[in-house]
């Protein structure tokens, strides 16, 4: 069964092509803002919600005005796609309101309501569909692909990294905050064959001391060290922020420093994504079922640990695991958000309350088992998902194997001590 995928390629437009793309991005931004303004005007004065067909026809008539002749210098397909994307944003907002009610952000604005786009936003994009008649040409000898877009002189060079699996239905040209360009093709492709699972199930406890503590169904366990990409780049970011504050806004030096800062942030994001995707591929590929905890990342971002939580990229990892499990026919289970995985002894089930973050290991006063905080939580997550008991019925008692590891073995593998403080 074919699935819809997006294949992204790095683009290297020439100076003239960059200027043409800048005009295109500006026209798409104007079309989006025009649609938002029309919806606001009709609602504030007439309490009406015009349909997409009415506003699209009105925009086509508006383009012929003399003051807006510059809109005819770019392809009409990306402008129509901007209007359609704005209409989808409105539809998604009203569906959210009907389901959850209206929520406000810190400025009192409705969450999810479409807003005006700014030219100073780092991310700009334009979408071409097949009706625009774009063409893609391969040159395997030079390791390049060439993209021909309407009303843009010449072919845009794309770095060839893999062949397109099928004829693309659309292409989105993007300019990022760091000044780089990218082209994303929407194609249909056969799903890749899933790897053979090595374990029946695993339980994963996310944390900051270790990015993920994994307990497998056969009793083996593993800890993944956090990357801390933002922490490692803080010194360089501080220098760039100080340098940027001394530049005159709007000058060339200000633009150069801003792009250097954007490139550093892009590198940090790429590092986070690479680690999260590699770990998710391994976890989803090696296990028939994956049990994870439900994290309130937005709430944790408001605490004093917000920077470390953002640096861990938990949501990127869990979302990727869910996607791969659905694609490969695996089972992804999210336990209850309020499950006290760190408060319950995994051996006897005794709950002894919350513990400070600096308590990484303790001895259960009921059964005397010596427990590691992360391994204990991961095993409780596996049990809460309903996966541990079925595995024990097959002859493998995960709890007993963990308990019999011994105090020295757990401490040696965890790499922590009783008085260890979190980084």
C-alpha positions in Angstrom: 0.0 0.0 0.0 1.5 3.3 -1.1 1.9 6.1 1.5 2.4 9.8 1.0 5.9 11.1 1.9 7.8 14.3 1.6 11.4 14.2 0.2 13.4 17.3 1.0 16.5 18.5 -1.0 18.9 21.3 -0.3 18.5 24.1 -3.0 21.2 26.4 -4.3 19.5 29.2 -6.3 21.5 31.9 -8.0 21.4 35.6 -7.1 18.7 36.3 -9.7 16.7 33.3 -8.6 16.9 34.4 -5.0 15.5 37.7 -5.9 12.6 36.1 -7.9 11.9 33.7 -5.0 11.9 36.7 -2.6 9.2 38.4 -4.7 7.3 35.1 -4.8 7.4 34.7 -1.0 6.2 38.3 -0.6 3.3 37.7 -2.9 2.3 34.5 -1.0 2.6 36.4 2.2 0.4 39.2 0.9 -2.3 36.6 -0.2 -2.3 35.1 3.2 -2.6 38.4 5.0 -5.3 39.6 2.5 -7.4 36.5 3.3 -7.1 37.0 7.1 -8.0 40.7 6.7 -11.1 39.9 4.7 -12.3 37.3 7.3 -11.8 39.8 10.1 -13.5 42.6 8.3 -16.5 40.5 7.3 -16.9 39.2 10.9 -16.4 42.5 12.6 -18.8 44.5 10.4 -21.3 41.9 9.1 -20.9 39.0 11.5 -20.6 36.7 8.4 -18.2 34.1 7.3 -17.6 34.1 3.6 -16.8 30.9 1.8 -13.4 30.1 0.3 -14.9 30.3 -3.3 -16.2 33.8 -2.7 -12.9 35.1 -1.3 -10.9 33.3 -3.9 -12.9 34.9 -6.7 -12.7 38.3 -5.0 -8.9 38.0 -4.8 -8.6 37.2 -8.4 -10.5 40.3 -9.3 -8.4 42.3 -6.9 -5.2 41.2 -8.6 -6.1 43.1 -11.8 -6.0 46.5 -10.0 -3.2 48.8 -11.1 -1.7 49.0 -7.6 -1.4 45.2 -7.4 0.1 44.5 -10.8 3.2 43.2 -9.2 1.1 40.1 -8.2 0.9 39.1 -11.8 4.7 38.9 -12.1 4.7 35.6 -10.1 2.9 32.3 -10.7 -0.8 32.3 -9.7 -0.7 28.7 -8.3 1.3 29.6 -5.1 -1.0 32.5 -4.4 -4.1 30.2 -4.7 -2.3 27.6 -2.4 -1.7 30.4 0.2 -5.4 31.2 0.2 -6.3 27.5 0.5 -3.8 26.9 3.3 -5.3 29.9 5.2 -8.8 28.4 4.8 -7.5 25.1 6.2 -6.1 27.0 9.2 -9.6 28.6 9.8 -11.3 25.2 9.5 -8.9 23.6 11.9 -9.4 26.5 14.4 -13.2 26.2 14.4 -13.0 22.4 14.8 -10.7 22.9 17.8 -13.2 25.4 19.3 -16.1 23.0 18.8 -14.2 20.2 20.5 -12.3 21.9 23.3 -13.7 25.5 23.6 -11.7 28.6 23.0 -8.4 29.0 24.9 -6.3 32.2 25.1 -2.5 32.6 25.0 -0.5 34.9 27.3 -1.6 37.9 25.2 -5.3 37.1 25.3 -5.5 35.9 21.7 -7.4 32.7 20.8 -5.0 29.8 20.4 -4.8 28.5 16.8 -6.5 31.5 15.2 -4.7 32.5 11.9 -2.6 35.5 12.3 -0.8 37.9 9.9 2.5 36.9 8.5 5.6 39.2 8.7 8.3 39.7 6.2 10.8 39.5 9.1 9.8 35.9 9.9 12.7 33.6 9.2 10.6 30.9 7.5 9.1 31.7 4.1 7.6 29.2 1.6 5.6 28.9 -1.6 3.9 25.7 -2.9 3.5 24.7 -6.6 1.1 21.9 -7.6 1.1 19.9 -10.8 -1.1 22.6 -12.4 1.9 24.9 -12.3 3.7 22.5 -14.6 7.0 22.4 -12.8 9.7 20.0 -14.0 12.4 18.1 -12.3 15.5 16.9 -14.1 18.2 14.5 -12.8 21.9 14.6 -13.6 23.4 11.7 -11.8 26.9 12.3 -13.1 27.1 15.7 -11.5 25.1 14.6 -8.4 22.6 17.4 -9.0 18.8 17.8 -9.6 17.4 20.7 -11.5 14.0 22.2 -10.7 12.2 24.4 -13.3 9.5 26.7 -11.8 7.2 29.0 -13.7 8.1 32.7 -14.0 11.6 32.0 -12.5 14.5 32.2 -14.9 16.7 29.2 -15.2 16.7 25.9 -13.3 17.2 25.8 -9.6 20.0 23.4 -8.6 19.2 20.8 -5.9 21.7 18.6 -4.2 20.9 15.0 -5.3 20.8 12.6 -2.3 18.2 10.0 -3.4 15.9 9.5 -6.4 12.3 10.5 -6.2 10.2 7.3 -5.8 7.4 8.6 -8.0 6.2 11.7 -9.9 5.7 14.5 -7.3 2.3 16.0 -6.9 3.6 19.2 -5.4 6.8 21.0 -4.5 7.3 23.5 -1.7 10.2 25.9 -1.9 11.3 27.1 1.5 13.8 29.7 2.8 14.9 29.2 6.3 16.1 31.8 8.9 19.7 30.9 8.3 19.5 31.9 4.7 19.4 28.3 3.3 16.9 27.1 0.7 15.1 23.8 0.5 12.7 22.1 -1.9 10.2 19.5 -0.5 8.4 17.2 -2.9 5.2 15.3 -2.0 5.4 11.8 -3.5 3.7 8.4 -3.2 6.1 5.6 -2.2 5.9 2.0 -1.1 6.6 1.7 2.6 9.9 0.3 3.6 10.0 -3.3 4.9 10.1 -3.1 8.7 13.1 -4.6 10.5 12.8 -7.9 12.3 12.0 -7.2 16.0 14.5 -8.5 18.5 12.3 -8.0 21.6 8.6 -8.4 22.3 8.2 -5.1 24.2 10.1 -2.3 26.0 9.3 0.4 28.5 10.9 3.8 28.2 11.3 6.4 30.9 12.3 9.9 29.6 14.5 12.1 31.7 17.1 14.8 31.9 19.9 12.8 33.7 19.6 10.2 30.9 17.6 11.0 27.8 15.9 7.5 27.8 16.1 4.6 30.2 14.9 1.5 28.3 13.9 -1.9 29.9 13.4 -4.7 27.3 11.1 -7.7 27.7 14.1 -10.1 28.1 15.4 -8.2 31.1 18.1 -6.3 29.4 18.3 -2.5 29.9 20.0 0.5 28.4 20.4 4.2 29.1 20.9 6.8 26.4 23.0 9.7 27.3 21.5 13.2 26.6 23.0 15.3 23.8 22.7 18.7 25.5 23.3 20.5 22.2 22.0 23.8 23.5 24.1 23.7 26.7 27.2 23.1 24.7 26.5 26.0 22.4 25.5 28.5 25.1 29.0 30.2 25.2 29.0 30.8 21.5 25.3 32.0 21.6 26.2 34.5 24.3 29.0 35.9 22.2 26.6 36.2 19.2 23.9 37.9 21.3 26.4 40.4 22.6 27.7 41.1 19.1 24.2 41.5 17.8 23.2 44.0 20.5 26.1 46.2 19.4 25.1 46.2 15.7 22.9 48.8 14.2 19.5 47.3 13.3 19.1 47.1 9.5 22.8 47.3 8.7 24.7 44.6 6.8 26.7 43.7 9.9 23.5 43.2 11.8 22.2 40.9 9.0 25.4 38.9 9.0 25.4 38.4 12.8 21.7 37.5 12.8 22.3 34.8 10.1 25.3 33.4 12.1 23.0 33.1 15.1 20.3 31.5 13.0 22.8 29.0 11.5 23.9 28.0 15.0 20.3 27.4 16.1 19.7 25.4 12.9 22.7 23.2 13.8 21.4 22.7 17.3 18.0 21.7 15.9 19.6 19.3 13.4 21.6 17.6 16.2 18.5 17.1 18.3 16.5 15.8 15.4 19.2 13.4 14.3 19.6 11.8 17.8 15.8 11.6 18.3 15.2 10.0 14.9 18.0 7.5 15.2 16.8 6.4 18.7 13.2 6.2 17.5 14.1 4.1 14.5 16.0 1.7 16.7 13.3 1.5 19.4 10.4 1.0 17.0 12.4 -1.4 14.8 13.7 -3.7 17.6 10.4 -4.0 19.6 7.0 -5.3 18.7 5.4 -3.0 21.3 6.7 0.2 22.9 5.4 1.7 26.2 6.0 5.3 26.9 4.9 7.8 29.5 2.6 10.7 28.5 4.6 13.9 29.1 3.2 17.5 29.5 6.1 19.2 27.8 4.3 22.6 27.6 3.9 22.6 31.4 7.4 21.5 32.0 8.7 24.3 29.7 7.3 26.8 32.2 9.4 25.5 35.1 13.0 26.2 36.0 14.0 23.1 33.9 12.4 24.6 30.7 15.7 25.0 28.9 16.8 21.4 29.6 13.4 20.1 28.7 13.6 21.8 25.3 17.1 20.6 24.8 16.0 17.0 25.4 13.5 17.1 22.5 11.1 14.6 24.1 8.2 15.4 21.8 10.3 14.9 18.7 11.3 11.4 19.9 7.8 10.3 21.0 6.1 11.6 17.8 8.6 9.8 15.6 8.1 6.6 17.6 4.3 6.8 17.0 4.8 7.5 13.3 7.2 4.5 12.8 5.1 2.1 14.9 2.0 3.0 12.7 4.1 2.6 9.6 5.7 -0.7 10.5 2.6 -2.3 12.2 4.1 -2.1 15.7 2.2 -1.1 18.9 2.8 2.2 20.7 1.2 2.5 24.1 1.1 5.8 26.1 0.4 5.2 29.8 -1.7 7.5 31.9 -0.2 10.9 32.5 -0.6 10.7 36.3 0.9 7.2 36.6 3.3 7.4 39.6 6.1 5.4 37.9 8.8 6.9 40.1 7.0 6.4 43.4 6.0 2.7 43.2 8.4 -0.2 43.9 8.5 -2.4 40.8 9.1 -5.5 43.0 6.3 -5.3 45.6 4.1 -2.5 44.4 4.6 -0.3 47.5 4.1 3.4 46.9 6.2 5.6 49.2 5.5 9.1 47.8 7.5 11.6 45.8 11.3 11.8 45.9 13.6 14.7 45.2 15.4 14.7 41.9 18.8 14.1 43.6 17.6 10.7 44.9 18.6 8.4 42.1 18.7 5.1 44.0 17.0 3.9 47.1 16.1 0.7 49.0 12.5 -0.3 49.4 11.5 -0.4 53.1 8.9 -3.1 52.4 10.7 -5.8 50.4 14.3 -4.6 50.7 14.9 -4.4 47.0 17.6 -1.9 45.9 16.1 0.2 43.1 17.5 2.6 40.5 15.1 5.5 39.8 15.2 5.2 36.0 15.1 1.5 35.7 12.3 1.3 38.3 10.2 3.9 36.4 10.8 2.1 33.0 9.7 -1.2 34.5 6.6 0.3 36.0 5.7 1.9 32.6 6.1 -1.5 31.0 3.8 -3.0 33.6 1.2 -0.1 33.4 1.0 -0.6 29.7 -0.2 -4.2 30.3 2.9 -5.7 28.6 5.0 -7.1 31.5 2.5 -9.7 32.8 2.0 -11.3 29.4 5.7 -11.6 29.0 6.1 -13.2 32.4 3.6 -15.9 31.4 6.0 -16.9 28.7 8.6 -17.8 31.3 10.6 -14.6 31.5 10.2 -12.8 34.9 11.5 -9.3 34.2 11.0 -8.0 37.7 13.0 -10.8 39.3 15.9 -10.4 36.9 16.0 -6.7 37.6 15.9 -7.3 41.4 18.6 -9.9 41.2 21.0 -7.6 39.4 22.4 -6.5 42.7 23.3 -3.1 44.2 26.8 -2.9 42.7 25.6 -3.9 39.2 22.8 -1.4 39.1 25.0 1.4 40.4 27.8 0.5 38.0 25.4 0.5 35.0 23.5 3.6 36.0 26.7 5.5 36.7 25.1 7.4 39.6 25.4 7.5 43.4 23.0 8.1 46.3 24.1 11.7 46.6 24.4 12.4 42.8 22.8 15.7 41.8 21.2 16.1 38.3 23.1 18.2 35.8 
